Amino acid sequence: MKTEMYNEIMMTIRNFRGLSRDCAKVLKEKFNNIHPNTLYSILSLEIQQKMKNNHVRLFGNNKNYYDSYLEAVQNGEPVGILLRIAKDIDAAPALLARNILEKYCMRDNANVSKNLISKLFKDTTLIDDKDLAYEIYLCTLYDDLYGPIADAMGICIGQEYEIKLQDCLIQRNIAFRNEEHLRLRGYDKTPDFKLEVPIAVNGYVINWIESKARFGNMDVHQKYMKEQFLSYWNRFGFGLVIYWFGFLDCLTKSTEKKFIIMDHFPENIIYMDPACIKSTNST
């Protein structure tokens, strides 16, 4: 993706106030020539970064949204109170819901464990206040980025594209070892797939392939470079990274000597011909 287009999408996201799912609808209408998965991935990265930057301002010790919730209940406001508060303060609903749940639990026990709060957050039927339980459930249901439902969706999408990549390798008779097998052999940092026999793509010899079911912007890519990609290159040589939902064009400039980046499985593959290998044994 061109930087100009990316910046236009980012500007639209930053100028929007409200729930992320509503912002996603605006993006799909405005940028209808871009795949929805790409737009959603860019949106999720930006919202997560915004929540990280604004966490203290939104959820500092001087904030007590639980009291605001109780006041709304006393005033007879209809269901969806927490969602409306989240929209008003421009916060992720699930993050607000967890903050309120913490305040609710701390009424009786100031030292309530985080494990208990997490348990209640994941299963709202365990919350004694059933009205609050339903409000928190709605927040997790309407939040596309945070909370147990969003986490489960993220894991499923990642696994879906790993399976897609594995199927591509199998269909093309490319021998490989997956991450689980490599870890059993003692590797601590491993790519999704290590090729048993290298292939050539666009003039580069590919020894490993990593699947990323997200959009690759500069921050994401630099993080992966530091934590994953460079380790793979040190161990296994040149490789391929697939950002299934696209990436910024400028990323290719800094990685050309260690791995290549694509947004799909390569079509033009050159396979090694064993007949070309000459024996070094002397007669």
C-alpha positions as CSV (number, residue, x, y, z in Angstrom):
1,M,0.0,0.0,0.0
2,K,1.2,3.5,-0.9
3,T,2.1,5.7,2.1
4,E,-0.3,8.4,0.9
5,M,-3.3,6.0,0.9
6,Y,-2.3,4.7,4.4
7,N,-2.1,8.2,5.8
8,E,-5.5,9.0,4.4
9,I,-7.0,5.9,6.1
10,M,-5.2,6.8,9.4
11,M,-6.6,10.4,9.2
12,T,-10.1,9.0,8.8
13,I,-9.6,6.8,11.9
14,R,-8.1,9.5,14.0
15,N,-10.9,12.0,13.2
16,F,-13.6,9.4,14.1
17,R,-15.1,9.3,17.6
18,G,-17.1,6.3,18.6
19,L,-17.0,2.5,18.7
20,S,-14.5,0.7,16.5
21,R,-17.2,-1.3,14.7
22,D,-18.9,1.9,13.6
23,C,-15.5,3.3,12.4
24,A,-15.0,0.1,10.4
25,K,-18.3,0.8,8.6
26,V,-17.1,4.3,7.7
27,L,-13.8,2.9,6.4
28,K,-15.5,0.3,4.2
29,E,-17.8,2.9,2.7
30,K,-15.1,5.5,2.0
31,F,-12.4,3.1,0.9
32,N,-14.5,0.5,-1.0
33,N,-11.6,-0.4,-3.3
34,I,-9.5,-1.8,-0.4
35,H,-10.2,-5.2,1.1
36,P,-12.2,-5.0,4.4
37,N,-9.6,-7.2,6.2
38,T,-6.9,-4.7,5.4
39,L,-9.0,-1.8,6.6
40,Y,-10.0,-3.6,9.8
41,S,-6.4,-4.6,10.5
42,I,-5.2,-1.0,10.1
43,L,-8.0,0.2,12.4
44,S,-7.2,-2.4,15.1
45,L,-3.6,-1.4,15.1
46,E,-4.4,2.3,15.5
47,I,-7.0,1.8,18.2
48,Q,-4.7,-0.4,20.2
49,Q,-1.9,2.2,20.0
50,K,-4.4,4.9,21.0
51,M,-5.6,3.0,24.0
52,K,-2.0,2.3,25.1
53,N,-1.1,6.0,24.8
54,N,-4.3,7.2,26.6
55,H,-4.6,4.5,29.2
56,V,-3.5,6.7,32.1
57,R,-5.7,9.6,31.1
58,L,-8.7,7.3,30.6
59,F,-8.4,4.9,33.5
60,G,-6.2,6.7,36.0
61,N,-6.9,6.5,39.7
62,N,-8.8,9.8,39.6
63,K,-11.5,8.2,37.3
64,N,-14.5,6.3,38.7
65,Y,-16.8,5.3,35.9
66,Y,-18.5,2.8,38.2
67,D,-20.2,5.7,40.1
68,S,-21.3,7.1,36.7
69,Y,-22.8,3.8,35.9
70,L,-24.7,3.6,39.2
71,E,-26.0,7.2,38.6
72,A,-27.2,6.2,35.2
73,V,-29.0,3.2,36.6
74,Q,-30.7,5.3,39.3
75,N,-31.8,7.7,36.6
76,G,-33.5,4.8,34.8
77,E,-31.4,4.9,31.6
78,P,-32.0,2.0,29.2
79,V,-29.6,-1.0,28.7
80,G,-26.3,-0.1,27.0
81,I,-25.1,2.3,29.6
82,L,-21.5,1.2,29.5
83,L,-21.4,1.3,25.7
84,R,-22.6,4.9,25.7
85,I,-20.0,5.8,28.3
86,A,-17.3,4.2,26.2
87,K,-18.5,6.1,23.2
88,D,-18.5,9.4,25.1
89,I,-15.0,9.1,26.5
90,D,-13.7,7.5,23.2
91,A,-12.5,4.3,24.9
92,A,-12.6,0.6,23.9
93,P,-15.8,-0.8,25.5
94,A,-14.1,-3.9,26.9
95,L,-11.4,-1.9,28.6
96,L,-14.0,0.3,30.2
97,A,-16.0,-2.8,31.3
98,R,-13.0,-4.4,33.0
99,N,-12.2,-1.1,34.7
100,I,-15.8,-0.9,36.1
101,L,-15.7,-4.6,37.1
102,E,-12.6,-4.0,39.1
103,K,-14.2,-1.1,40.9
104,Y,-17.3,-3.3,41.5
105,C,-15.2,-6.1,43.0
106,M,-13.1,-3.8,45.1
107,R,-16.2,-2.6,47.1
108,D,-16.0,-5.7,49.3
109,N,-12.3,-6.6,48.9
110,A,-9.7,-4.0,48.1
111,N,-7.2,-6.7,47.5
112,V,-9.3,-8.7,45.1
113,S,-7.1,-10.8,42.8
114,K,-6.7,-10.1,39.1
115,N,-7.3,-13.8,38.4
116,L,-10.8,-13.5,39.9
117,I,-11.5,-10.4,37.9
118,S,-10.4,-12.1,34.7
119,K,-12.6,-15.1,35.5
120,L,-15.6,-12.9,36.0
121,F,-14.8,-10.9,32.9
122,K,-14.6,-14.1,30.8
123,D,-17.8,-15.5,32.3
124,T,-20.2,-12.7,33.2
125,T,-22.8,-15.2,34.5
126,L,-20.6,-15.4,37.7
127,I,-21.2,-11.7,38.5
128,D,-23.7,-11.3,41.3
129,D,-25.2,-8.1,39.9
130,K,-27.0,-9.4,36.9
131,D,-27.7,-6.0,35.4
132,L,-24.0,-5.1,35.5
133,A,-23.1,-8.6,34.2
134,Y,-25.3,-8.0,31.1
135,E,-23.8,-4.5,30.6
136,I,-20.2,-6.0,30.7
137,Y,-21.2,-8.8,28.4
138,L,-22.6,-6.3,25.8
139,C,-19.2,-4.5,26.0
140,T,-17.3,-7.6,25.2
141,L,-19.8,-8.5,22.4
142,Y,-19.6,-5.1,20.7
143,D,-15.8,-4.7,21.1
144,D,-14.0,-6.0,18.1
145,L,-10.5,-5.4,19.5
146,Y,-10.5,-6.2,23.2
147,G,-12.0,-8.8,25.5
148,P,-12.3,-12.6,25.5
149,I,-14.5,-12.7,22.3
150,A,-12.1,-10.5,20.4
151,D,-9.1,-12.5,21.7
152,A,-10.7,-15.7,20.5
153,M,-11.4,-14.3,17.1
154,G,-7.8,-13.1,16.8
155,I,-6.4,-16.5,17.6
156,C,-8.8,-18.2,15.1
157,I,-7.9,-15.8,12.3
158,G,-4.2,-16.4,12.9
159,Q,-4.6,-20.1,12.9
160,E,-6.8,-19.9,9.8
161,Y,-4.1,-18.2,7.7
162,E,-1.4,-20.6,9.1
163,I,-3.5,-23.5,7.8
164,K,-4.0,-21.7,4.5
165,L,-0.2,-21.3,4.2
166,Q,0.3,-25.0,5.1
167,D,-2.3,-26.1,2.5
168,C,-0.4,-24.0,-0.1
169,L,2.8,-25.8,0.7
170,I,1.2,-29.2,0.6
171,Q,-0.6,-28.5,-2.7
172,R,2.8,-27.6,-4.3
173,N,4.6,-30.6,-2.8
174,I,7.0,-28.4,-0.8
175,A,8.4,-30.3,2.1
176,F,8.4,-28.5,5.5
177,R,8.7,-28.7,9.2
178,N,6.2,-26.6,11.3
179,E,6.8,-24.6,14.4
180,E,5.8,-27.4,16.7
181,H,8.3,-29.8,15.2
182,L,11.1,-27.3,15.4
183,R,10.4,-26.5,19.0
184,L,10.7,-30.3,19.8
185,R,14.1,-30.1,18.3
186,G,15.2,-27.4,20.7
187,Y,14.7,-24.2,18.8
188,D,13.3,-21.4,21.0
189,K,12.4,-18.9,18.3
190,T,11.0,-20.6,15.2
191,P,9.2,-19.5,12.0
192,D,5.8,-21.0,11.2
193,F,7.4,-23.2,8.5
194,K,11.0,-24.2,7.8
195,L,11.4,-25.6,4.3
196,E,13.2,-29.0,4.1
197,V,14.3,-28.1,0.6
198,P,14.6,-24.4,-0.3
199,I,12.7,-22.8,-3.1
200,A,13.5,-19.8,-5.2
201,V,11.1,-16.8,-5.3
202,N,11.8,-13.7,-7.4
203,G,15.5,-14.6,-7.5
204,Y,15.8,-15.3,-3.7
205,V,16.4,-18.6,-2.1
206,I,13.7,-19.1,0.6
207,N,14.4,-21.3,3.6
208,W,11.5,-20.4,5.9
209,I,8.1,-18.7,5.7
210,E,6.3,-16.7,8.4
211,S,2.5,-16.1,8.3
212,K,1.1,-12.8,9.6
213,A,-2.7,-12.4,9.5
214,R,-2.5,-8.6,9.8
215,F,-1.4,-5.4,8.0
216,G,2.3,-4.6,8.2
217,N,2.9,-1.0,9.1
218,M,6.3,0.4,10.2
219,D,5.8,-0.1,14.0
220,V,4.5,-3.7,13.6
221,H,7.2,-4.6,11.2
222,Q,10.1,-3.2,13.3
223,K,8.7,-5.1,16.4
224,Y,8.6,-8.4,14.5
225,M,12.1,-7.7,13.0
226,K,13.5,-7.3,16.5
227,E,11.6,-10.2,18.2
228,Q,11.4,-12.7,15.4
229,F,12.5,-12.2,11.8
230,L,16.2,-11.5,12.5
231,S,16.4,-14.6,14.7
232,Y,15.0,-16.7,11.9
233,W,17.5,-15.2,9.4
234,N,20.4,-15.9,11.8
235,R,19.4,-19.5,12.2
236,F,18.0,-20.5,8.8
237,G,19.1,-17.9,6.3
238,F,16.9,-16.0,3.8
239,G,13.1,-16.3,4.2
240,L,9.7,-15.0,3.2
241,V,7.2,-13.1,5.4
242,I,3.5,-13.0,4.2
243,Y,1.4,-10.1,5.6
244,W,-1.9,-11.5,4.3
245,F,-3.7,-8.2,4.8
246,G,-1.1,-6.0,3.0
247,F,1.8,-3.9,4.0
248,L,3.4,-0.5,3.4
249,D,5.5,-0.4,0.3
250,C,8.4,1.3,2.1
251,L,8.9,-1.8,4.2
252,T,10.6,-3.7,1.4
253,K,13.6,-1.4,1.4
254,S,15.0,-2.5,4.7
255,T,14.6,-6.2,4.4
256,E,15.8,-7.1,0.9
257,K,19.0,-8.8,2.2
258,K,17.3,-11.0,4.9
259,F,13.8,-11.8,3.7
260,I,11.2,-10.7,1.2
261,I,7.7,-9.5,2.0
262,M,4.5,-10.5,0.1
263,D,0.8,-10.3,0.7
264,H,0.0,-13.7,-0.8
265,F,1.6,-17.1,-1.4
266,P,4.1,-16.8,-4.3
267,E,2.9,-18.1,-7.7
268,N,6.2,-18.2,-9.6
269,I,8.3,-20.7,-7.7
270,I,11.5,-22.4,-8.9
271,Y,12.2,-25.8,-7.3
272,M,15.6,-27.2,-6.7
273,D,16.6,-29.9,-9.2
274,P,18.5,-32.7,-7.4
275,A,20.0,-33.8,-10.7
276,C,22.0,-30.6,-10.9
277,I,23.9,-31.4,-7.7
278,K,27.3,-32.9,-8.4
279,S,28.9,-35.4,-6.1
280,T,32.1,-34.3,-4.4
281,N,33.2,-37.9,-3.7
282,S,36.5,-38.7,-5.4
283,T,36.9,-41.9,-7.3
